[in-house]
Amino acid sequence: MDDDGRGFGPRPQGGAAPLGPGPVDPLPYEGVWRFTAPAVDASVPQARHAVRDLLRRQGVPVPDDLAQGLLLIVSELVTNAVKHAAVLSPTIAVELAVGAEWLRVSVEDNHPYRPTALETDHGRTGGRGLLLVREITREAGGVCEVEYTASGGKVIWAALPLRPARFA
């Protein structure tokens, strides 16, 4: 996997604002990391491990349950890209952006198909990955979206708060 970019001041895209006011100076764990991988099955665990290792290396204060949910989201999104986009997108990109109070993971491919979350069908053994991603994101108090890229592909992302969701 290639790590080809980092920077400070990440913000969730697609209208999702940072979750609360953050400090003016970035915290040591804030940044944006992007890596690419071939659209093959072996990239699924590699992407999950890369994100897990990055969280640890940067010292991101992510609770264990949120980290496990994030890693499941990474697995599902990369699996979808490998299964459904590899024909038109031999390479996928995974990006992790971390702010003071939130983190955002996205998977980008060059296939124009916009996936939809399928409803639960107990007769099927697959096809519910995006539904699972949306449910994990919702339970964490985050936002999940699919956007088109300028090149005609798509980015699927989930932004999660680093603090527990507040219930009214």
C-alpha positions in Angstrom: 0.0 0.0 0.0 1.3 3.4 -0.9 1.0 6.3 1.6 1.0 9.4 -0.6 -0.2 12.3 1.4 -0.7 13.9 4.7 -1.7 17.3 6.0 -3.4 19.2 8.7 -6.9 20.7 9.2 -9.1 17.8 7.8 -12.8 18.5 7.6 -15.5 16.0 6.8 -16.8 16.7 3.3 -20.3 16.7 2.0 -21.8 19.3 4.4 -20.8 17.5 7.6 -19.3 20.1 9.9 -16.7 19.4 12.5 -18.3 18.0 15.6 -17.8 20.8 18.1 -15.3 23.7 18.3 -11.7 22.6 18.0 -8.5 24.2 19.1 -6.8 26.7 16.8 -3.5 24.8 16.7 -3.8 21.1 15.5 -3.4 18.4 18.1 -0.5 16.0 17.6 -2.8 13.3 16.3 -4.7 15.5 13.7 -4.0 15.1 10.1 -5.0 13.4 6.8 -3.4 10.2 5.5 -4.2 8.6 2.2 -3.0 5.4 0.7 -3.8 3.4 -2.4 -4.1 -0.3 -2.9 -5.0 -2.7 -5.7 -8.6 -3.6 -5.9 -8.0 -7.2 -4.8 -9.2 -9.3 -1.9 -5.9 -9.0 0.0 -6.3 -5.3 0.2 -9.3 -5.6 2.7 -7.3 -6.8 5.7 -4.3 -4.7 4.6 -6.5 -1.5 4.7 -8.0 -2.5 8.0 -4.5 -3.1 9.6 -3.1 0.1 8.0 -5.9 2.2 9.6 -5.6 0.4 13.0 -1.8 0.9 13.0 -2.2 4.6 12.0 -4.6 5.3 14.8 -2.1 3.7 17.3 1.0 5.4 15.8 -0.6 8.8 15.9 -2.0 8.3 19.4 -5.6 9.1 18.4 -7.8 9.0 21.5 -10.4 6.7 20.0 -12.4 4.4 22.4 -12.1 0.7 21.6 -15.7 0.3 20.6 -15.5 3.2 18.2 -12.2 1.8 16.8 -13.8 -1.6 16.2 -16.7 0.1 14.4 -14.4 2.2 12.3 -12.3 -0.9 11.3 -15.5 -2.8 10.3 -16.5 0.2 8.2 -13.1 0.2 6.5 -13.5 -3.6 5.8 -17.0 -3.2 4.4 -16.1 -0.2 2.2 -12.9 -1.7 0.8 -14.7 -5.0 0.2 -17.4 -3.2 -1.8 -14.8 -1.5 -3.9 -13.0 -4.7 -4.6 -16.2 -6.7 -5.4 -18.1 -4.1 -7.4 -15.6 -1.5 -8.8 -12.4 -3.5 -9.7 -13.4 -3.8 -13.4 -13.2 -0.1 -13.9 -11.0 0.8 -10.9 -7.9 -1.5 -10.6 -6.7 0.8 -7.7 -8.7 2.2 -4.8 -7.8 4.9 -2.3 -8.4 4.9 1.4 -8.2 8.1 3.4 -8.3 8.7 7.1 -8.8 12.3 8.3 -8.6 13.0 12.0 -9.7 16.2 13.7 -9.8 17.2 17.4 -13.2 15.6 18.0 -14.0 13.5 14.9 -12.5 11.2 12.4 -13.5 10.4 8.8 -12.7 7.4 6.7 -13.3 7.3 3.0 -12.8 4.8 0.2 -12.6 6.1 -3.4 -12.8 4.2 -6.7 -13.2 5.1 -10.3 -16.5 3.2 -10.9 -19.5 5.4 -11.4 -22.0 3.0 -9.8 -23.6 4.5 -6.7 -24.4 1.8 -4.2 -27.5 1.7 -2.2 -28.0 0.1 1.2 -30.1 -3.0 0.8 -32.8 -3.9 3.4 -32.3 -7.0 5.6 -33.1 -10.2 3.7 -32.5 -13.2 5.8 -32.4 -15.4 2.7 -29.3 -13.6 1.3 -25.8 -14.2 2.6 -24.4 -10.8 1.5 -25.3 -7.4 0.1 -25.8 -5.6 3.4 -22.4 -4.0 3.8 -23.5 -0.4 3.2 -26.5 -0.9 5.5 -24.1 -2.1 8.2 -21.8 0.9 7.6 -24.7 3.3 7.9 -26.0 1.6 11.1 -22.6 1.7 12.8 -22.2 5.3 11.8 -25.6 6.3 13.0 -25.1 4.6 16.3 -21.9 6.4 16.8 -23.6 9.8 16.1 -21.8 10.2 12.8 -22.6 10.9 9.1 -22.2 8.6 6.1 -22.5 9.6 2.5 -21.7 8.7 -1.1 -20.3 11.4 -3.5 -19.2 11.5 -7.1 -15.7 12.5 -8.0 -14.7 14.9 -10.8 -13.3 11.9 -12.7 -16.7 10.1 -12.7 -15.9 7.7 -9.8 -17.2 7.9 -6.3 -16.1 8.3 -2.7 -18.0 6.6 0.2 -17.2 8.2 3.5 -18.2 8.0 7.2 -17.4 10.7 9.8 -17.5 9.6 13.4 -17.3 11.7 16.6 -14.4 10.9 18.9 -16.8 11.7 21.8 -19.9 9.6 22.6 -23.1 10.5 20.8 -25.4 12.6 23.0 -28.9 11.4 23.3 -31.8 13.8 23.9 
